[in-house]
Amino acid sequence: MSLWRKYKEQYRKNLALSIPIVLTQLGQMVTQLADTMMVGQYGGEDPLPLAAVSFGSSMAFLILIGCIGVALGLTPLVGERYVQNEHKECSSLLNNAIIFYTLLGLFVGLAQYVAAPLLYYLGQPEEVVTGAIPYYRMLSFSLPFMLCFFGFKSFLEGTGNTKTVMVITLIANLLNIGFNYLLIYGHCGLPAMGATGAGLATTISRILSAVMVIAYFVYHSKYRAYLHGFRLRLPEGKRVYQLLRIGLPIAGQMFLESSAFVGTAVMIGWLGTVALSANQVAITLGNCAFMVILSIGSAATIRISHCYGEHNNEELRLATYATYHLVLLWSFIASCIFILFRHDIPRLFTDNEEVIALTANMMVFVALYQLWDGMQNVSVGILRGLQDVKIIMPIAFIAYWLINMPAGYLLGITAGMGPSGFFLSYSFGLGAAALLLMARIRRDIRRLK
C-alpha cells in the first residue's frame, strides 16, 4: 500500500482540525505582527519605538505563555471524557477551569504590573526600557480576559470544535488593527500614543475576545448545557489538581522554551538598539511560521486524546505519523520562503537599512531551525494527548537551558557572531528537544501495543 493511500484519511482528519487552528493562531499572531509593523512604521528610521515594543512584548510574552500552558491542560482532559460521553465531567471541568484561569490571570497580571521596574536590571538601553514599560504594563490588564478566553478555547478544542475560536480570533484581530491605526498614529482626534497605543489596542481586542466566546456559550444551546450549574465560587480542589497535573508540566515546558528565546533577546539587546530591532522582526517572522506548527500540534493533541479515550491504538499510531508528515512539509515550505525573500520581507517592518540588512542575515538561521522547531512542538502536542506530560519539562530544561542558552552566548558573544550566532544556537536546543521527545513517543506507542 502506498504512503498516500495509507495515510490519506489521517491527513484529512488532521487537516480538518488543523486549518481552523492555523487561522486562529495566525490571527493571534496578527496582533504581534500588526504591533511590530505599525510601530516600526511609526518610528520611521528611528529604531527606538520598534526596539521598545520588541523588549516589552518579549517580557510580556514570557509571562503569558506560561499561563496559556496551564490553560492547555484542559484540552486533553475534555477530549478523553468527551468521546466517552462523560458530559457531566466535561461540564465540571469547564466551570472550575474558567474560574481558576481567570483568578490566575488577575494574580499574574497584578504581579506583572508591579514588577515592571525590574526591567531596568536586564542590561538593556535605558531609553528602550523606558519606552517599553507603558506597553508592558498595558498588556498586564489583558491577562484575566486572555486566560478566560483560553479556558473556553481549550474546552472547545477538546470537543473537536476548532472553527468557533477561529472566527472570534479573526474578528478580534481585525478590531485590533483598527484600534492600532487610531491609537498608535492618533487619528479621529485621539492622541498619537505610539508603543503605548499598540498595547492598549491589544488589550481591548483581548477583552472583546473573551466577551465574544462567553456570548457564544450563552446563546448556543449545545454549549450552554455545559454551563449548567455555573456559580461564582472558588474552584474545587480536586478539579484544580486535575488541571494542574496536566497544565503545569505543559506550562513549564512552554516557559522554558520561551525563556530561551526571551533570554536570547535580552543578550541581543546588549549589542544595541539596531540588533534588538532586527531580532524583533526576525523572531516575529519565525513566530508566524511557528503558529502553523503550533496548530498542527494542537490538532494532534485533539486527535490523540480522542483515540486515547477510545482505546484505538492503531488509529493513534497512524495519526501520530501523519502529524509528523504534515509538519515536515510545512517546515520545508517555511524555510524556502525565509531564504528566498529574506531581503524583501524586512522592508515591511522598517525603513532603517541597518536593521533590514541584519534581519536578512538572521533569516537564514531562522530557516535552519524550522525543521527541529516543528518536530519538537508536535511531539509535545502528541504527548499532551497521551497525558504523558511529566517528562516534557525536564527535556525542555536540558534542551533550552543547558544547550541552547550556553551555545547562544558562546556563538553570539564569545565567538563574535552577534545576533546570527544566537539564532544558530536555536537549532541545537530545538534539535535536542525534538530527538528526546520523539524517543519518548516511540516508547509510549510500543507500550500501548
C-alpha positions as CSV (number, residue, x, y, z in Angstrom):
1,M,0.0,0.0,0.0
2,S,1.4,3.5,-0.9
3,L,2.1,6.0,1.7
4,W,-0.6,8.3,0.4
5,R,-3.3,5.7,0.4
6,K,-2.3,4.5,3.9
7,Y,-2.4,8.0,5.5
8,K,-4.8,9.9,3.2
9,E,-7.7,9.6,5.8
10,Q,-5.3,10.6,8.6
11,Y,-4.2,13.7,6.7
12,R,-7.8,14.6,6.1
13,K,-8.8,14.3,9.8
14,N,-5.7,16.2,11.0
15,L,-6.1,19.0,8.5
16,A,-9.8,19.3,9.3
17,L,-8.8,20.2,12.8
18,S,-5.6,22.0,12.0
19,I,-6.7,24.5,9.4
20,P,-9.2,26.4,11.7
21,I,-6.5,26.3,14.4
22,V,-3.9,27.6,11.9
23,L,-6.2,30.6,11.1
24,T,-6.8,31.1,14.8
25,Q,-3.1,31.1,15.7
26,L,-2.2,33.3,12.7
27,G,-5.0,35.6,13.8
28,Q,-3.4,35.9,17.2
29,M,0.0,36.3,15.5
30,V,-1.5,39.2,13.5
31,T,-1.7,41.1,16.8
32,Q,2.1,40.9,17.3
33,L,2.7,41.4,13.6
34,A,0.5,44.5,13.4
35,D,2.1,46.0,16.6
36,T,5.5,45.4,15.1
37,M,4.8,46.7,11.6
38,M,2.8,49.7,12.7
39,V,5.1,50.8,15.5
40,G,8.1,50.3,13.1
41,Q,6.5,52.5,10.5
42,Y,5.5,55.0,13.2
43,G,9.2,55.2,14.2
44,G,10.4,55.5,10.6
45,E,14.2,55.5,10.5
46,D,14.3,55.7,14.3
47,P,14.6,52.1,15.7
48,L,13.8,53.1,19.3
49,P,9.9,52.6,19.1
50,L,10.4,49.2,17.5
51,A,13.1,48.2,20.0
52,A,10.8,49.2,22.9
53,V,7.9,47.0,21.6
54,S,10.4,44.2,20.9
55,F,11.6,44.2,24.5
56,G,8.2,44.9,26.1
57,S,6.4,42.2,24.1
58,S,9.2,39.6,24.8
59,M,8.9,40.1,28.5
60,A,5.1,40.1,28.5
61,F,5.0,37.0,26.2
62,L,7.2,35.1,28.6
63,I,4.6,35.6,31.3
64,L,1.6,35.0,29.0
65,I,3.0,31.8,27.5
66,G,3.4,30.2,30.9
67,C,-0.2,31.0,31.8
68,I,-1.5,29.7,28.5
69,G,0.4,26.5,29.1
70,V,-1.7,25.9,32.2
71,A,-4.9,26.5,30.3
72,L,-3.9,24.0,27.6
73,G,-4.1,21.2,30.1
74,L,-7.9,21.4,29.8
75,T,-7.9,20.1,26.2
76,P,-6.8,16.5,26.7
77,L,-8.9,16.1,29.8
78,V,-12.0,17.2,28.0
79,G,-11.1,15.3,24.8
80,E,-10.8,12.0,26.6
81,R,-14.1,12.4,28.5
82,Y,-16.0,13.9,25.6
83,V,-15.5,10.7,23.4
84,Q,-16.6,8.7,26.4
85,N,-19.8,10.7,26.7
86,E,-19.0,11.9,30.2
87,H,-20.7,15.2,29.7
88,K,-21.1,16.0,33.4
89,E,-17.4,15.6,33.9
90,C,-16.7,17.9,31.0
91,S,-19.1,20.5,32.4
92,S,-17.5,20.3,35.9
93,L,-14.0,20.7,34.3
94,L,-15.2,23.8,32.3
95,N,-16.8,25.5,35.2
96,N,-13.9,25.1,37.5
97,A,-11.3,25.9,34.8
98,I,-12.9,29.2,33.9
99,I,-12.9,30.5,37.5
100,F,-9.4,29.2,38.1
101,Y,-7.8,30.6,35.0
102,T,-9.4,34.0,35.4
103,L,-8.2,34.2,39.0
104,L,-4.7,33.1,37.8
105,G,-4.8,35.9,35.3
106,L,-5.7,38.5,37.9
107,F,-2.9,37.4,40.2
108,V,-0.3,37.2,37.4
109,G,-1.4,40.4,35.8
110,L,-1.0,42.3,39.1
111,A,2.5,40.8,39.6
112,Q,3.4,41.8,36.0
113,Y,2.3,45.4,36.5
114,V,4.1,45.8,39.9
115,A,7.3,44.2,38.7
116,A,7.8,46.5,35.7
117,P,10.7,48.5,37.2
118,L,12.7,45.3,37.3
119,L,13.1,45.5,33.6
120,Y,15.8,48.1,34.1
121,Y,18.1,45.4,35.6
122,L,18.3,43.3,32.4
123,G,21.1,45.3,30.8
124,Q,19.0,46.9,28.0
125,P,19.5,50.5,26.9
126,E,17.7,52.7,29.4
127,E,15.7,54.6,26.7
128,V,14.4,51.2,25.3
129,V,13.2,50.1,28.8
130,T,11.6,53.5,29.4
131,G,9.6,53.2,26.1
132,A,8.8,49.5,26.8
133,I,7.3,49.8,30.3
134,P,4.0,51.5,29.3
135,Y,3.4,48.9,26.6
136,Y,4.3,46.1,29.0
137,R,2.1,47.4,31.8
138,M,-0.8,47.9,29.4
139,L,-0.7,44.2,28.4
140,S,-0.9,43.2,32.1
141,F,-4.6,44.4,32.2
142,S,-5.5,41.9,29.5
143,L,-4.3,38.7,31.2
144,P,-7.5,37.8,33.1
145,F,-9.5,38.2,29.9
146,M,-6.9,36.3,27.8
147,L,-6.9,33.3,30.2
148,C,-10.7,33.3,30.4
149,F,-10.8,33.2,26.6
150,F,-8.2,30.4,26.5
151,G,-10.2,28.3,29.0
152,F,-13.2,28.3,26.7
153,K,-10.9,27.8,23.7
154,S,-9.3,24.7,25.2
155,F,-12.7,23.3,26.0
156,L,-14.0,23.8,22.5
157,E,-10.9,22.2,21.0
158,G,-11.3,19.3,23.4
159,T,-14.7,18.7,21.9
160,G,-13.3,18.9,18.4
161,N,-14.7,22.4,17.7
162,T,-11.9,24.5,16.2
163,K,-13.9,26.8,14.0
164,T,-15.7,28.9,16.5
165,V,-12.4,30.2,18.1
166,M,-11.1,30.8,14.6
167,V,-14.0,33.2,13.8
168,I,-13.8,35.0,17.2
169,T,-10.0,35.5,16.9
170,L,-10.1,36.8,13.3
171,I,-12.8,39.3,14.3
172,A,-10.8,40.4,17.4
173,N,-7.7,40.9,15.4
174,L,-9.3,43.0,12.7
175,L,-10.5,45.2,15.5
176,N,-7.0,45.2,17.0
177,I,-5.6,46.5,13.7
178,G,-8.3,49.2,13.6
179,F,-7.5,50.3,17.2
180,N,-3.8,50.3,16.3
181,Y,-4.5,52.7,13.5
182,L,-6.4,55.0,15.8
183,L,-4.2,54.8,18.9
184,I,-0.6,54.5,17.5
185,Y,-0.9,57.3,15.0
186,G,-3.6,59.4,16.7
187,H,-6.4,59.5,14.2
188,C,-10.0,60.7,14.7
189,G,-9.0,63.2,17.3
190,L,-7.2,60.7,19.5
191,P,-3.6,61.4,20.7
192,A,-0.7,59.6,19.0
193,M,0.3,57.1,21.7
194,G,3.0,55.1,19.7
195,A,4.0,51.9,21.5
196,T,1.6,52.5,24.4
197,G,-1.3,52.8,21.9
198,A,-0.3,49.4,20.5
199,G,-0.5,47.9,24.0
200,L,-3.9,49.5,24.6
201,A,-5.2,48.2,21.2
202,T,-4.1,44.7,22.0
203,T,-5.7,44.8,25.5
204,I,-9.0,46.0,24.0
205,S,-9.0,43.2,21.4
206,R,-8.3,40.6,24.1
207,I,-11.2,41.8,26.2
208,L,-13.5,41.6,23.2
209,S,-12.3,38.0,22.5
210,A,-13.4,36.9,26.0
211,V,-16.8,38.7,25.6
212,M,-17.5,37.0,22.3
213,V,-16.6,33.5,23.4
214,I,-18.8,33.8,26.5
215,A,-21.7,35.1,24.4
216,Y,-21.2,32.1,22.1
217,F,-21.6,29.7,25.0
218,V,-24.6,31.5,26.4
219,Y,-26.5,31.6,23.2
220,H,-25.5,28.3,21.6
221,S,-27.8,25.6,23.1
222,K,-25.3,22.7,22.7
223,Y,-22.6,24.5,24.8
224,R,-25.0,26.4,27.1
225,A,-25.7,23.0,28.7
226,Y,-22.1,22.7,29.8
227,L,-22.6,25.9,31.8
228,H,-25.4,24.4,33.8
229,G,-24.8,24.9,37.5
230,F,-22.1,27.5,36.9
231,R,-21.5,29.5,40.1
232,L,-19.1,32.3,41.0
233,R,-17.3,30.4,43.7
234,L,-13.8,29.2,44.4
235,P,-12.8,26.2,42.2
236,E,-12.9,22.7,43.7
237,G,-9.5,21.4,44.9
238,K,-10.0,18.1,43.0
239,R,-10.6,19.9,39.7
240,V,-7.7,22.3,40.2
241,Y,-5.4,19.3,40.9
242,Q,-6.6,17.7,37.6
243,L,-6.0,20.9,35.6
244,L,-2.6,21.5,37.2
245,R,-1.4,17.8,36.9
246,I,-1.6,18.2,33.1
247,G,-1.3,22.0,32.8
248,L,1.8,22.7,35.0
249,P,4.2,20.5,33.0
250,I,2.9,22.0,29.8
251,A,3.4,25.5,31.2
252,G,6.8,24.6,32.4
253,Q,7.9,23.3,29.0
254,M,6.5,26.4,27.2
255,F,8.1,28.7,29.8
256,L,11.5,27.1,29.4
257,E,11.3,27.1,25.7
258,S,10.1,30.7,25.5
259,S,12.6,31.9,28.1
260,A,15.4,30.6,25.8
261,F,14.1,32.9,23.1
262,V,13.5,35.8,25.5
263,G,16.8,35.3,27.2
264,T,18.4,35.4,23.8
265,A,16.6,38.6,23.0
266,V,18.0,40.1,26.2
267,M,21.5,39.1,25.3
268,I,21.0,40.5,21.8
269,G,19.9,43.7,23.5
270,W,23.4,44.0,24.9
271,L,24.5,44.6,21.3
272,G,22.5,47.7,20.8
273,T,19.2,49.1,19.6
274,V,19.7,48.0,15.9
275,A,20.3,44.4,16.9
276,L,17.3,44.4,19.2
277,S,15.1,45.8,16.4
278,A,16.4,43.2,13.9
279,N,15.7,40.5,16.4
280,Q,12.1,41.6,16.8
281,V,11.5,41.4,13.1
282,A,13.2,38.0,12.6
283,I,11.5,36.5,15.7
284,T,8.1,37.8,14.6
285,L,8.5,36.2,11.2
286,G,9.7,33.0,12.8
287,N,6.7,33.0,15.1
288,C,4.4,33.3,12.1
289,A,5.7,30.0,10.8
290,F,5.6,28.6,14.3
291,M,1.9,29.3,14.6
292,V,1.2,26.8,11.8
293,I,3.4,24.3,13.6
294,L,1.6,25.0,16.9
295,S,-1.7,24.5,15.1
296,I,-0.6,21.1,13.8
297,G,0.5,20.2,17.3
298,S,-2.8,21.3,18.8
299,A,-4.7,19.2,16.3
300,A,-2.5,16.3,17.2
301,T,-3.5,16.8,20.9
302,I,-7.2,16.6,20.0
303,R,-6.9,13.6,17.7
304,I,-4.6,11.7,20.1
305,S,-6.7,12.4,23.1
306,H,-9.8,11.1,21.3
307,C,-8.0,7.9,20.2
308,Y,-6.6,7.5,23.7
309,G,-10.1,7.9,25.2
310,E,-11.5,5.3,22.7
311,H,-8.5,3.0,23.3
312,N,-8.0,2.9,19.5
313,N,-4.2,2.3,19.5
314,E,-3.8,1.6,15.7
315,E,-5.6,4.9,14.8
316,L,-3.5,6.7,17.4
317,R,-0.3,5.4,15.8
318,L,-1.3,6.4,12.3
319,A,-2.4,9.8,13.5
320,T,1.0,10.3,15.1
321,Y,2.9,9.6,12.0
322,A,0.6,11.7,9.8
323,T,1.2,14.6,12.1
324,Y,5.0,14.3,11.5
325,H,4.5,14.1,7.8
326,L,2.5,17.4,7.8
327,V,5.0,19.3,9.9
328,L,7.9,18.2,7.8
329,L,6.1,19.5,4.7
330,W,5.3,22.9,6.3
331,S,8.9,23.3,7.7
332,F,10.3,22.8,4.2
333,I,7.9,25.4,2.7
334,A,8.6,28.0,5.5
335,S,12.4,27.6,5.2
336,C,12.2,28.2,1.4
337,I,10.2,31.4,1.9
338,F,12.5,32.7,4.6
339,I,15.6,32.2,2.5
340,L,14.2,33.4,-0.9
341,F,12.6,36.5,0.4
342,R,15.0,37.4,3.3
343,H,15.9,40.8,1.7
344,D,12.3,41.8,0.9
345,I,10.2,40.9,3.9
346,P,12.1,43.1,6.5
347,R,11.2,46.2,4.5
348,L,7.6,45.7,5.5
349,F,8.6,46.5,9.1
350,T,11.2,49.3,9.0
351,D,13.0,51.8,6.7
352,N,16.2,51.5,8.7
353,E,18.8,49.9,6.3
354,E,21.0,48.6,9.1
355,V,18.0,46.8,10.6
356,I,17.0,45.4,7.2
357,A,20.5,44.1,6.4
358,L,20.9,42.4,9.8
359,T,17.5,40.9,9.7
360,A,18.1,39.4,6.2
361,N,21.2,37.6,7.6
362,M,19.3,36.3,10.6
363,M,16.5,34.9,8.4
364,V,18.9,32.3,7.1
365,F,19.3,30.9,10.6
366,V,15.5,31.2,11.2
367,A,15.1,28.9,8.2
368,L,17.6,26.4,9.6
369,Y,15.8,25.8,12.8
370,Q,12.3,25.3,11.3
371,L,12.6,21.5,11.0
372,W,13.6,21.0,14.6
373,D,11.1,23.5,15.9
374,G,8.3,21.7,14.0
375,M,9.3,18.2,15.2
376,Q,9.7,19.2,18.9
377,N,6.4,21.1,19.0
378,V,4.2,18.5,17.5
379,S,5.9,15.9,19.7
380,V,4.8,17.9,22.7
381,G,1.2,18.0,21.3
382,I,1.2,14.2,20.9
383,L,2.4,13.7,24.5
384,R,-0.3,16.1,25.7
385,G,-2.9,13.9,24.0
386,L,-1.4,10.9,25.7
387,Q,-1.4,12.8,29.1
388,D,2.3,11.9,29.4
389,V,3.5,15.3,30.2
390,K,5.8,15.0,33.2
391,I,8.8,14.2,31.0
392,I,8.5,17.3,28.8
393,M,9.7,19.8,31.4
394,P,13.0,18.0,32.2
395,I,13.6,17.7,28.5
396,A,12.9,21.4,28.0
397,F,15.3,22.3,30.8
398,I,18.1,20.2,29.2
399,A,17.5,21.4,25.6
400,Y,16.9,25.1,26.2
401,W,18.8,26.0,29.4
402,L,21.8,23.5,29.3
403,I,22.3,23.5,25.5
404,N,20.5,26.4,23.7
405,M,21.4,29.3,26.1
406,P,25.1,28.5,26.6
407,A,25.5,27.8,22.9
408,G,23.9,31.2,22.1
409,Y,26.3,33.0,24.4
410,L,29.4,31.2,23.1
411,L,28.5,31.8,19.4
412,G,26.9,35.2,19.7
413,I,29.3,36.9,22.3
414,T,32.4,34.8,22.7
415,A,32.8,33.8,19.0
416,G,31.7,37.2,17.9
417,M,28.9,36.1,15.5
418,G,26.5,38.6,17.0
419,P,22.7,38.0,16.5
420,S,23.3,35.4,13.8
421,G,25.2,33.3,16.4
422,F,22.3,33.5,18.8
423,F,19.9,32.3,16.1
424,L,22.2,29.5,15.1
425,S,22.1,28.2,18.7
426,Y,18.3,27.7,18.4
427,S,19.0,24.7,16.1
428,F,21.0,23.0,18.8
429,G,18.4,23.4,21.5
430,L,15.3,22.6,19.4
431,G,17.1,19.7,17.8
432,A,17.9,18.1,21.2
433,A,14.3,18.6,22.4
434,A,12.9,17.0,19.2
435,L,15.1,13.9,19.4
436,L,14.4,13.3,23.1
437,L,10.6,13.9,22.8
438,M,10.3,11.6,19.7
439,A,12.1,8.9,21.7
440,R,9.6,9.2,24.4
441,I,6.6,9.0,22.0
442,R,8.1,5.9,20.4
443,R,8.3,4.3,23.9
444,D,4.7,5.2,24.6
445,I,3.4,3.7,21.4
446,R,5.3,0.5,22.0
447,R,3.7,0.3,25.5
448,L,0.2,0.9,24.1
449,K,0.7,-2.1,21.7
